[in-house]
Amino acid sequence: MDVLAAVSGNVTAIGYGLAAIGPGIGVGIIFGQGVQAIARQPEAYPLIRQNMLLGFVLTEALALIGLVAPFLFRTIT
């Protein structure tokens, strides 16, 4: 019970930390695979770069949602 009471004050920080893990892994995969694709097929660089940046933007949006959501839910309840 004491551990739960100590953690309850930092739930938003813990929630954002957990929410940032997924986008962090996703960004690493996107850029890793993008560099590998460009190395294999350099003539397709513009298309690969465009898709890579689009994937980055969508993945990073998840991190921003994870940052804002705990504050929204805290004010609603």
C-alpha positions, -999 to 999 in steps of 0.1 A, spaced: 0 0 0 28 24 8 43 20 -27 10 28 -44 6 59 -23 41 71 -33 35 65 -70 1 81 -71 15 116 -71 36 110 -102 11 92 -124 13 117 -152 51 115 -154 50 77 -154 23 77 -180 42 100 -203 73 79 -198 55 48 -208 38 66 -237 71 77 -251 85 42 -254 64 33 -284 71 63 -305 108 61 -296 110 26 -309 89 35 -340 112 65 -349 142 42 -346 126 16 -369 115 42 -394 149 59 -398 168 26 -397 147 10 -424 147 42 -444 185 44 -444 187 8 -454 162 13 -482 181 43 -496 214 23 -494 198 -5 -515 180 17 -540 196 52 -542 175 63 -572 143 61 -551 157 85 -525 130 112 -529 101 88 -525 118 69 -496 126 102 -479 90 115 -483 75 83 -468 101 83 -441 93 118 -430 55 112 -432 60 81 -409 81 102 -385 55 129 -383 27 104 -376 47 86 -350 58 117 -333 21 128 -331 16 98 -308 42 111 -284 25 145 -283 -9 128 -277 8 109 -249 21 141 -234 -12 160 -235 -36 131 -226 -27 128 -189 -33 165 -183 -66 164 -201 -78 134 -182 -67 150 -149 -88 181 -155 -119 162 -167 -122 140 -136 
